Every structure is written in C-alpha cells, then in structure tokens.
C-alpha cells in the first residue's frame, strides 16, 4: 500500500515551486494514534500519494483539497 502524505500548501504547483526554490517540505502520514513525518525528496518512493491541504477541521485533522502523486526522479508532485 502506498504512503499517503498530507502537505500544507496552496496547490500542487505551489509545492513544486517551493521545492524548486530549495525549500524543505515535509509531509505527514496519519495512522491510528500515530503521525509520521517524511521530507519530500528523492528518498520518498515514487507513487506516494500527496494530499494538499490548507485548512483543518476543528480538531486539527487536515482537509485535503487536491491530490497528486510523488515522482522521485523529478522530485515533483504530478
């Protein structure tokens, strides 16, 4: 099963622009009572699902507004 990460950003294009500007971005995987953080870099497996959010519900759970897949070779979200 592919990793699913939530990344706080305006859009997939915003993530890619920030990565191109050498900004270090981190995605969070939420599992039952556990959060794991992964940097978006070439070590992240291709095909990882990226869920873009900029808002959370009242309890801090991210509300995804866009979805994409990670391309480790290009270091971009497609």
Backbone as numpy.savetxt, mean C-alpha at the origin, in Angstrom:
# Nx Ny Nz CAx CAy CAz Cx Cy Cz
-1.72 -17.11 -0.79 -2.57 -15.93 -0.79 -1.68 -14.68 -0.79
-2.01 -13.74 -1.63 -1.21 -12.51 -1.77 -1.37 -11.63 -0.53
-0.33 -10.89 -0.24 -0.37 -9.91 0.83 -1.28 -8.76 0.39
-2.07 -8.23 1.32 -2.91 -7.07 1.05 -2.49 -5.95 1.98
-2.00 -4.85 1.40 -1.51 -3.74 2.19 -2.35 -2.50 1.99
-2.59 -1.78 3.07 -3.24 -0.48 3.02 -2.15 0.59 3.04
-2.23 1.52 2.08 -1.26 2.60 1.99 -2.04 3.92 1.99
-1.66 4.83 2.87 -2.34 6.11 2.94 -1.79 7.04 1.86
-2.66 7.44 0.94 -2.28 8.31 -0.18 -3.54 8.83 -0.83
-3.37 9.80 -1.75 -4.50 10.35 -2.49 -4.96 9.41 -3.60
-3.99 8.69 -4.20 -4.29 7.82 -5.34 -3.10 6.91 -5.62
-3.28 5.98 -6.56 -2.15 5.14 -6.98 -1.08 6.01 -7.63
-1.50 7.00 -8.42 -0.54 7.90 -9.06 0.25 8.68 -8.00
-0.40 9.07 -6.93 0.28 9.77 -5.84 1.34 8.88 -5.22
1.03 7.61 -5.02 2.02 6.66 -4.48 3.22 6.59 -5.41
2.97 6.42 -6.71 4.06 6.29 -7.67 4.91 7.56 -7.74
4.27 8.74 -7.69 5.03 10.00 -7.69 5.92 10.10 -6.45
5.38 9.73 -5.31 6.14 9.80 -4.07 7.31 8.81 -4.07
7.09 7.63 -4.64 8.18 6.66 -4.75 9.27 7.17 -5.69
8.86 7.77 -6.81 9.83 8.33 -7.76 10.66 9.45 -7.11
10.06 10.14 -6.14 10.77 11.22 -5.44 11.59 10.67 -4.27
11.76 9.36 -4.23 12.56 8.66 -3.21 11.97 8.73 -1.80
10.68 8.96 -1.71 10.02 8.93 -0.40 9.85 7.47 0.02
10.08 7.19 1.28 9.89 5.83 1.80 8.42 5.69 2.22
7.71 4.78 1.56 6.31 4.54 1.89 6.18 3.17 2.53
5.25 3.08 3.46 5.03 1.83 4.19 3.56 1.46 4.08
3.30 0.20 3.81 1.94 -0.32 3.79 1.72 -1.18 5.02
0.46 -1.26 5.44 0.12 -2.03 6.63 -0.82 -3.17 6.26
-0.46 -4.37 6.70 -1.31 -5.55 6.53 -2.04 -5.76 7.84
-3.37 -5.84 7.77 -4.19 -6.04 8.95 -4.68 -7.48 8.98
-4.37 -8.16 10.06 -4.88 -9.51 10.30 -5.52 -9.51 11.68
-6.16 -10.56 12.04 -6.84 -10.66 13.32 -5.91 -10.25 14.46
-6.20 -9.14 15.10 -5.45 -8.63 16.26 -3.97 -8.39 15.97
-3.63 -8.16 14.71 -2.21 -8.01 14.35 -2.07 -7.05 13.17
-1.08 -6.18 13.23 -0.74 -5.29 12.13 0.73 -5.51 11.79
1.02 -5.67 10.51 2.40 -5.83 10.05 2.69 -4.76 9.02
3.80 -4.08 9.15 4.18 -3.01 8.23 5.24 -3.51 7.25
5.09 -3.14 5.99 6.03 -3.51 4.93 6.41 -2.25 4.15
7.69 -2.02 3.91 8.07 -0.90 3.05 7.77 -1.26 1.59
7.35 -0.27 0.82 7.12 -0.48 -0.60 8.47 -0.35 -1.31
9.05 -1.49 -1.62 10.34 -1.52 -2.31 10.44 -2.81 -3.12
11.60 -3.07 -3.69 11.75 -4.24 -4.56 11.66 -5.56 -3.81
11.74 -5.55 -2.48 11.61 -6.78 -1.70 10.16 -7.23 -1.55
9.22 -6.33 -1.79 7.80 -6.66 -1.70 7.43 -7.49 -2.93
6.79 -8.64 -2.76 6.50 -9.50 -3.91 5.57 -8.86 -4.94
5.89 -9.08 -6.21 5.02 -8.64 -7.29 3.66 -9.32 -7.10
2.60 -8.56 -7.32 1.25 -9.09 -7.15 0.63 -8.75 -5.81
1.43 -8.17 -4.90 0.87 -7.74 -3.62 -0.25 -6.74 -3.90
-1.37 -6.91 -3.24 -2.52 -6.03 -3.45 -2.32 -4.77 -2.62
-2.45 -3.63 -3.27 -2.31 -2.34 -2.61 -3.69 -1.69 -2.55
-4.12 -1.37 -1.34 -5.40 -0.70 -1.12 -5.09 0.73 -0.67
-5.50 1.68 -1.49 -5.22 3.09 -1.22 -6.35 3.66 -0.37
-5.97 4.40 0.68 -6.99 5.04 1.52 -6.51 6.41 1.96
-7.49 7.26 2.28 -7.15 8.54 2.90 -8.07 8.85 4.08
-9.02 7.95 4.32 -9.94 8.12 5.45 -10.05 6.81 6.21
-10.36 6.93 7.49 -10.61 5.75 8.31 -12.01 5.87 8.92
-12.53 4.75 9.38 -13.81 4.81 10.07 -13.55 5.34 11.48
-14.53 5.40 12.30 -14.40 5.96 13.64 -13.45 5.21 14.55
-13.07 3.97 14.18 -12.20 3.16 15.03 -10.81 2.99 14.45
-10.48 3.77 13.43 -9.14 3.72 12.86 -8.95 2.70 11.76
-10.01 2.05 11.32 -9.91 1.06 10.24 -9.94 1.81 8.91
-8.94 1.58 8.03 -8.89 2.31 6.76 -10.04 1.95 5.83
-10.50 2.95 5.10 -11.55 2.77 4.10 -10.91 2.90 2.72
-10.74 1.77 2.02 -10.06 1.77 0.72 -10.91 2.44 -0.35
-10.25 3.29 -1.14 -10.97 3.97 -2.22 -10.43 3.60 -3.59
-9.28 2.92 -3.63 -8.69 2.46 -4.89 -7.85 1.22 -4.61
-7.71 0.40 -5.63 -6.95 -0.84 -5.50 -5.95 -0.94 -6.64
-4.83 -1.58 -6.36 -3.84 -1.81 -7.40 -2.98 -3.01 -7.02
-2.04 -3.34 -7.89 -1.11 -4.42 -7.63 0.31 -3.89 -7.72
1.16 -4.42 -6.86 2.55 -4.01 -6.79 3.36 -4.69 -7.88
4.22 -3.92 -8.54 5.15 -4.44 -9.54 6.56 -4.20 -8.98
7.19 -5.24 -8.45 8.49 -5.10 -7.80 9.58 -4.72 -8.80
9.47 -5.16 -10.03 10.48 -4.84 -11.03 10.53 -3.34 -11.33
9.37 -2.72 -11.39 9.30 -1.28 -11.66 9.22 -0.45 -10.39
8.95 -1.10 -9.26 8.77 -0.44 -7.97 7.63 0.58 -8.08
6.49 0.10 -8.59 5.31 0.94 -8.83 4.04 0.16 -8.56
2.96 0.91 -8.34 1.63 0.33 -8.23 0.97 0.42 -9.60
0.39 -0.70 -10.05 -0.32 -0.72 -11.35 -1.81 -0.71 -11.08
